[in-house]
């Protein structure tokens, strides 16, 4: 079968006969192609997205006989169809009719190439630029729009999607992430239904607790990890979003993604530019796993702050002491984590407030002054203690929020999000309020929180940035009455401006995005953050499921995963330290525990595990992920592995997820290895009295990928240490 025939079988959508004067735009990555018809005077047409094409393939488009669609459909003419953009002109006209006016290209500082197709309405001075960005050695394409106009009065934008993609009907399955607080990142997969499927968020501040702005589309039926055609889509936005699949009476599913327009109509002034967030697209013929690896590489290289730097092993104080912060206790925790080989201590909530000391969650947010009754020598004293222990120091803040019981609120009540003629709705602790990030004075205030800390205490190495409330009532005391619908959008514009200022001044500062746990796991926030807190739920068994789903779109280096106490503080589940540690070692390893409550034996075990993790940290944090056995398949176990880019090293994880007598579990074959290399196996974090049969043995990559290794269903430990959990971490090193 020739190449052209193979390509036609992989086609997602092709245009009908292309006229000879067509202006073909080929947006390409190493392994994928996006093809458009940008003929001047005509609507921009979508032709193809899928496996990479050559010149001969592009010449073969005419006569394909497939349907054709506008690449950025607008509302008004043929209004029964869903549209990516709709607007109301100053004269009340609700229609758009866009045509291509030109094509430009540019190269950005990081080597990214941007192709821009400019369009104008055929009657009104209304303009939309559709942009496409590609990066060196990345199979991700970003698309977004910039809208402007020269009409005399503001134009009301009523829908403003970042991108659109037609997908030929077959047996298309969509994988999405859903959940709730302490149960984030759950995976759901289902075939696309008829009519409309909508995934959306309206939290206002955080957007990934109950749903995610990312999806995987498996084009050949139920998604498989290593095989099958998959399109991945990730909206790079931290605010309210909407993903839509419209399956109409044609042969196509119509996918739209962008800012959620509900209650967010935008009055665009003459000369103003409305820029939508990027929609990142990837295509893989290596299944869900291939699409994930594309996102991970692109994210580490081009989106995640400091994505090329290894993350430190840390201890966070939250579950150890909660609000009970004191100088002696912080010093002891620093000594303990240093003794176990950790590299960083993070003091969480409870360290601040003078007039209103922070004793619980009902007061003091906004008053970022040290409570010297708790910390007599202040933050400087803690930084000195960390330095004496040979570790770094980090601190918790929640700068977008304020309590009604605070000096800040007493001084500036006009800074909060609040509807006119309404009492402010208050959240956590009965007093929490959200600061209006659309207000430049609030932006300055939030910047100064970080800038003051870093100026006074340049030794601070890490900031945990929390956000524990949604927008609880619709209203801006800063915006004019006719622009109240700008609240959700302008909040995130203001937040982004603030974060850009912080990153410009403190590019190497490690910052974690925490938002009541995993509320800010998105590629819109992560350019300004080094990692995110996956969930407030630290239960190891449940974390397997949450981290599995989260890994569809986000790399291990960005996923903070901590060893916590047993019984667990959220589920009360009793889980052995070995299992808790093996789960945490599959992400960015940390601890969320009170070390003084650990036994000497547990500390010794943790010390060894931290040392083991450091030895494989580059592979885990920068390697290629292969998900092998899903916990969602209900087969009693879960397994994944990370493989170094040069395939000289790998780390394999296996966890038993349920316990039954005489249980039979599948043997898990490995993936991603070089079939011809020889790999020596070493178990990490071992607790057994005797080594595994294959400890120190050598196997070819081919054998490991076709046969795997048998995992014992229990640990060979003393009788009094036996339990119903089992897990393994194996290091594979090529000879």
Secondary structure, DSSP 8 states (H G I E B T S, - for coil): --HHHHHHHH-S---S---TT--EEEEE-SSEEEEEE--BTS--EEEEEEE---HHHHHT-TT-----EETT-BSBTTTTS--SEEEE-TTS---B-EEEEEEEEEE-TTS-EEEEEEEEESSSSEEEEEEEEE-TT--EEEEEEEEEE--SS-EEEEEEEEEEEEEE-SB-EEEEEE--TTS--EEEEEE--SEEEEEE---SS--SSSEEEEEEEETBSS--SSSB-EEEEEE--SS-EEEEEEE-SSSEEEEEEEE--TT--EEE-TT--EE---EEEEEESBHHHHHHHHHHHHIIIIISTTTTS----EEESHHHHTT---HHHHHHHHHHHHHTT--EEEE-S-SB-SSS--SSTTS-TT---B-TTT-TTHHHHHHHHHHHTT-EEEEEE-TTEEESSSHHHHH-GGGBB--TTS-----GGGTEEEB-TTSHHHHHHHHHHHHHHHHH-TTEEEEEE-------S--BSSS-GGGGGGHHHHHHHHHHHHHHHHHHH-TT-EEEE-BTTBTT-STTTGGG-SEEE--S---HHHHHHHHHHHTTTS-GGGEEEEEE-SS-TTT-----HHHHHHHHTTSEEEEES-GGGS-HHHHHHHHHHHHHHHHHHHHHHHSEEEEEE-GGG-SSEEEEEEE-TTSSEEEEEEEE----TT---------SS-TTSEEEEEEES---SS--TTTT-EEEHHHHHHT-----SS----GGG--S--EEEEEEEE-
